[in-house]
């Protein structure tokens, strides 16, 4: 990292703005604030699930996806946990216009008379276009199931994506190279 004080301050400001972007996302989703949600993505944004369940390209398509998903849910609550942000090497103050990040998170979703719990990671690409926005969000799931199923040992089940649709394997942690190597599966 450069010793230039202006560049170091700008990098801290960028980190704070990207963290705010992630916080705004959860609140916009939970509040069904479509105007704010749309403003958080670039025009050519990509939003997809790592398992291939869904892939949307373009802000309007992403927002349409959310509109349709929201019809399936009552109240929801998204809460990010850790947030790592990486910048490419830059040459001076204010010249970083891209970054990548990883957010660990949980969500609670009310649907069909049940509380559904979700543990996930977002793998993000951010672009600064007057403000920081999502250029890409990729979701990976540890589990997606009814709270009662989770409490009854659901985290130990090999197939932990139980809702919506057919029960499926999840992305985390079994697909990770480090996990596979640790257990001699590589």
Secondary structure, DSSP 8 states (H G I E B T S, - for coil): ----HHHHHHHHHHHHHHHHHHHHHHHHHHHT-HHHHHHTEEEEEEEEETTSS-EEESHHHHHHHHHHHHTT-S-EEEEEEEEEEEE---SSTT---EEEEEEEEEEEEEETTEEEEEEEEEEEEEEESSSEEEEEEEEEEEEEEEHHHHHTTGGGSS--B-SSSS-B--STTTTSHHHHHHTT--
